[in-house]
Amino acid sequence: GTREEARQDVFDYIEMFYNPKRRHSFSNDLSPVEYEKQYFKRLASV
């Protein structure tokens, strides 16, 4: 992924973490724990 994609991922993660009401719109209804697992899996694969 590009730096911009990484920045967007971090922004989305922070938005989800600090604004749970918006969580479902971009995390496919995953729980925060599941989303975090997938997030770090994606991060590690870059």
JOTA-V809599 format. One record per pair of residues at least 24 apart in sequence whose C-alpha atoms are under 6 Angstrom apart, sorted by the first residue. I is the first residue (numbers start at 1). GAP is how many residues later the second one is. D is the distance in Angstrom with one decimal. If there is no record, write none. Layout:
I:GAP:D ; I:GAP:D
This chain:
none
